[in-house]
Amino acid sequence: MRSIQNFINGEFVAAESGKRFDKRSPLDNRVIASIAEAGRPEVDAAVKAARAALTGEWGGLSTDQRVELLYGVANEITRRFDDFVEAEMADTGQPHHVMTHAFIPRGAANFKVFADVVKNVPSESFQTPTPDGRGALNYSIRVPKGVVGVISPWNAPFLLMTWKVGPALACGNTVVVKPSEETPLTTTLLGEVMNAVGVPKGVFNVIHGFGPDSAGEFLTQHRGVDAITFTGETTTGTAIMQAAAKGMRDVSFELGGKNAGIVFADCDFDAAVDGIFRSSFLNSGQVCLGTERVYVERPIFERFVQALKAKAEGVKFGRPDDRASNYGPLISQEHRQKVLSYYRKAVEEGATVVTGGGVPDVPADLADGAWVQPTIWTGLPETATVVREEIFGPCCHIRPFDHENEVVALANDNEYGLSTTIWTTNLSRAHRVAARVEVGITWINSWFLRDLRTAFGGSKQSGIGREGGVHSLEFYTETRNICVKL
Ligand code: NAD
């Protein structure tokens, strides 16, 4: 069993209080790690170390030197690829190929891409006329915001955490990271990487624990934190925003979603079935960008439902390192109870269960794991609980539609606005519909096709701000304007 410590000022340290908590495997509910829970003293020490680092060696580095260090971090992650894959599989229970194709390579890419962004970004300048005719020159410089608090979730832990830490460090900030209590391993491993490549002490700190009355809350309340970047549930975002209001700290929020998939009858049918299958069921449905509401044009509705059902029934549950399996469990027993309660609610509210709706048969050694069946419903009104609320499980409701305007209205009739996926071969219609769906990210004939230079974030209750490419610089730096009278 692993013993996991906090990482403060370049050292792995336990908590002064001696408090620890257990991490259980989603596969079989066995305890796989004991984690030191940071109290206020550790959070304070981490924030102080991060502040001191701002004016130490780190603060004196040129952009080029910082960029080189971040390239070193990316290369070291790649060198220790197998360690990261193993740790992330242990935490999440998700299949090996998801780790090797997405979660871990994206972690390394997050350092490289933002190193390139800061190296190449131009600064703004204006030549300003003045009454004396000699003019003035206005130009801007970007400076780091300071100590950034990073609070991350469990669903794609390494990818989502580095998506914040990469740009924060590229811009010259220092960070204190509070990973999810469900997935502490890869963030801790990143501490080893930072030391190995010579990132100065205090630049990257990790504190472990929970949200309320624990490390998460202690961090967001700490007045030594200059800005908070958070990915997680909308209700948690509300609590963090209240904490950030004291001291006027800036926030960047990537929050929940209840995303619509829109399938027109003229789509490439097999590609659309594949795309919706991935968007509803990848990572056992635990993807913020996932599709829990699917709208299919009536002429292909029945055929589409049957094709998606066949794919959902074809998944093979098993351990991540068992290459014959391709499907993992939910993150925890607690989350499983929540998802299963939605499965029951769907039936109570009159859903037709096309497939799933319960717990799959798994081998005896996995019987205590957080397994649920991929589930498809039809026949519910838009007011049904499972059509309105984010479930964050492997499930979707499919409803037929007849007109373009109707499907746009259906897609928009939700308090969230994170992403959508549209399937059609009529490109004019694709552009038209894309412009009208109230979300931050739209994919046409694809899903989760990411270019890290693009703007990423949610509308409505799905977030505040945009990150990605130069958009990340808006959050992780302060722009200073300098006016020179000529
Ligand atoms: P969560 O909000 O429960 O927890 C996220 C993090 O916040 C954890 O580290 C947790 O310990 C911490 N936390 C909880 N309460 C806190 C508090 N009061 N103060 C400070 N920290 C606190 O979310 P989760 O269950 O880990 O993740 C799933 C959610 O994340 C879903 O809603 C999903 O849609 C969302 N998500 C959004 C995106 C996006 O890009 N928009 C990406 C991934 C996940």
Residues whose N, C-alpha, C, O or C-beta is under 5 A from the ligand:
A	BS01	NAD	I151 S152 P153 W154 K178 P179 S180 E181 G209 F210 G211 P212 G216 E217 T220 T231 G232 E233 T234 T236 A239 E254 L255 G256 G257 C288 S462
